[in-house]
Amino acid sequence: MKYEEYSNIISKAVTMMTHQQQVATATACSISLFPFYLKWSAKEQWGDAAAIIEAHDILSSWLAGNQPDMVRIATLINRVEKATPDTSEFNCGYLCSFSLNACCACLDSLNVLQFAKPEEVLDSLLMRYETVSFIVEGELNSEIDINQEYLAQVQL
């Protein structure tokens, strides 16, 4: 499936979701991208993983029926923004980009909770798609490179 086709299908589906479904979807994207942030943060010795974990806790708590503390959310948004890597400042390739996606998905989730913005859910889903796509493409390219090396050896 091409990116544009995926985006169109998902856009339609997101607008039909309830607010709770939108928060749950954006949160799931954020949580699924978080391991990249942890790995990158450990490698670079930079970041604030605790802020993202706290955001996930607030989102999960709201999904379980508890009222969120909007002042706490505003503070977390600020912390996550400060912990978001600027890809031009770090030389860590895709891992840095995936970490940026993790932070953006977390911020999107908090914004969906506060403001019920379906476009933020779409952004989270597209970041998740982009990350998975890069990983799959990298794996496929690795296999192609290995096969080309093998073919070069066989032709000798």
C-alpha positions in Angstrom: 0.0 0.0 0.0 1.3 3.4 -0.9 1.7 6.2 1.7 -1.0 8.4 0.1 -3.5 5.6 -0.1 -2.8 4.7 3.6 -3.2 8.3 4.6 -6.6 8.7 2.9 -8.0 5.5 4.4 -6.8 6.3 7.9 -8.0 9.9 7.6 -11.5 8.7 7.0 -11.4 6.1 9.8 -10.0 8.6 12.4 -12.8 11.1 11.8 -15.3 8.3 12.6 -13.7 7.4 15.9 -14.9 8.5 19.3 -12.7 10.8 21.4 -11.7 7.8 23.6 -10.8 5.7 20.5 -8.7 8.6 19.1 -6.8 8.9 22.4 -6.3 5.2 22.6 -5.0 5.0 19.0 -2.6 7.9 19.4 -1.4 6.5 22.8 -0.8 3.1 21.2 1.3 4.7 18.5 3.3 6.6 21.1 3.9 3.6 23.3 5.0 1.4 20.4 7.6 4.0 19.4 8.9 4.6 22.9 11.5 1.8 22.9 13.3 3.7 20.1 13.5 6.7 22.4 14.8 4.7 25.3 17.6 3.2 23.1 18.5 6.5 21.6 18.4 8.3 25.0 20.7 5.7 26.5 23.1 5.9 23.5 23.2 9.7 23.6 22.9 10.1 27.4 20.3 12.8 26.7 16.6 13.1 27.0 13.8 12.7 29.6 12.3 9.2 29.3 10.5 9.8 32.6 8.4 12.5 31.0 7.2 10.2 28.3 6.4 7.4 30.7 4.5 9.9 32.9 2.5 11.0 29.8 1.7 7.4 29.0 0.5 6.9 32.6 -1.8 10.0 32.4 -3.2 8.9 29.0 -3.8 5.3 30.3 -5.4 6.7 33.4 -7.8 8.8 31.4 -8.6 5.8 29.2 -9.5 3.9 32.4 -12.0 6.6 33.4 -10.0 9.0 35.5 -10.0 12.8 35.0 -6.7 14.3 33.8 -4.9 17.1 35.6 -4.6 19.7 32.8 -1.9 21.6 34.6 0.2 18.4 34.9 -0.4 17.8 31.2 0.8 21.3 30.3 3.9 20.7 32.3 4.5 17.3 30.7 4.0 18.8 27.2 6.8 21.3 28.0 9.1 18.5 29.4 8.5 16.3 26.3 9.1 19.2 24.0 12.4 19.9 25.7 13.3 16.2 25.5 12.5 15.9 21.8 15.7 15.4 19.8 16.7 17.9 17.1 17.9 15.6 14.4 20.4 18.2 13.2 22.1 18.2 16.6 22.7 14.5 16.9 24.6 12.2 14.6 22.7 8.9 15.1 20.8 8.3 11.9 17.5 6.6 11.9 17.4 6.0 15.6 17.4 9.7 16.2 14.6 10.1 13.7 12.6 7.3 15.3 13.1 9.0 18.7 11.8 12.2 17.3 8.7 10.3 16.0 8.3 8.8 19.5 8.3 12.3 21.1 5.9 13.7 18.5 3.5 10.8 18.9 3.5 11.4 22.7 2.8 15.1 22.2 0.1 14.3 19.7 -1.5 11.9 22.2 -1.6 14.6 24.9 -3.0 17.1 22.4 -5.7 14.6 21.4 -6.7 14.2 25.0 -6.8 18.0 25.6 -8.3 19.3 22.4 -9.9 16.3 20.6 -8.0 16.9 17.4 -8.4 14.0 14.9 -5.5 15.4 12.8 -3.1 14.7 15.8 -4.2 11.0 15.7 -3.5 10.9 12.0 0.0 12.4 12.6 0.7 9.7 15.2 -0.4 6.9 12.8 1.6 8.3 10.0 4.7 8.6 12.2 4.2 4.9 13.2 3.8 4.0 9.5 6.9 6.0 8.6 9.0 4.3 11.2 7.9 0.8 10.4 8.3 1.5 6.7 11.9 2.6 7.2 12.7 -0.5 9.3 11.1 -2.8 6.7 12.9 -1.0 3.9 16.2 -1.3 5.8 15.7 -5.0 6.3 14.9 -5.5 2.7 17.9 -3.5 1.6 20.1 -5.5 3.9 18.8 -8.7 2.3 19.4 -7.3 -1.2 22.9 -6.3 -0.3 23.7 -9.8 1.1 22.2 -11.4 -2.0 24.3 -9.1 -4.3 27.4 -10.0 -2.4 26.6 -13.7 -2.7 25.9 -13.3 -6.5 29.2 -11.5 -6.9 31.1 -14.4 -5.2 29.3 -17.0 -7.3 30.2 -15.2 -10.5 33.9 -15.3 -9.7 
